[in-house]
Amino acid sequence: MEDPKLEIAPKKYSGESTVISLRITKAMLADIDKIAAETGRTRNELMTLGLEFALKHIIKIIDK
């Protein structure tokens, strides 16, 4: 049996951060808080991960 390994990928974005404001529904915030509690991550970490995922997988549709 192989020894377990902790794999940590480098962060895609680094450097100075900035603060933004985001307006979301109370229901969405409740879902984020539930996942944060279950995973031991902060709201900020979860929203950053979600935005990174969206940026990687977004499909741009441009009207011609």
C-alpha positions in Angstrom: 0.0 0.0 0.0 1.3 3.4 -0.9 1.9 6.1 1.7 -0.7 8.8 1.6 0.5 12.0 0.0 -0.7 15.6 0.5 -0.9 17.2 -2.9 -1.0 21.0 -2.9 -1.3 22.7 -6.3 0.1 26.2 -6.6 -2.3 29.1 -6.6 -3.1 30.4 -10.0 -3.5 34.0 -8.8 -1.0 35.6 -6.5 0.1 39.0 -5.5 -1.7 41.9 -3.9 -5.4 41.3 -3.3 -8.3 43.7 -3.3 -11.6 43.9 -1.6 -14.8 43.8 -3.6 -18.5 43.8 -2.7 -20.8 41.1 -3.9 -24.6 41.1 -3.6 -26.1 37.6 -3.3 -29.3 36.1 -1.9 -29.6 35.0 1.7 -30.3 31.5 0.5 -27.0 31.4 -1.5 -25.1 32.8 1.5 -26.7 30.0 3.6 -25.5 27.4 1.2 -22.0 28.9 1.2 -21.9 29.0 5.0 -23.1 25.3 5.1 -20.3 24.2 2.8 -17.8 26.3 4.7 -18.8 24.7 8.0 -18.6 21.2 6.4 -15.2 21.7 4.8 -13.4 24.0 7.3 -12.9 26.7 4.6 -13.8 30.3 4.8 -16.5 32.1 2.8 -13.7 33.9 1.0 -11.9 30.7 0.1 -15.1 29.1 -1.3 -16.1 32.2 -3.3 -12.5 32.5 -4.7 -12.5 28.8 -5.7 -15.9 29.2 -7.3 -14.8 32.3 -9.3 -11.6 30.5 -10.4 -13.7 27.5 -11.6 -16.1 29.8 -13.4 -13.2 31.7 -15.2 -11.7 28.4 -16.3 -14.9 27.0 -17.6 -16.8 30.0 -18.9 -17.9 30.0 -22.5 -18.1 33.4 -24.1 -20.9 34.0 -26.5 -20.4 37.0 -28.7 -23.3 38.2 -30.9 -22.3 38.8 -34.5 
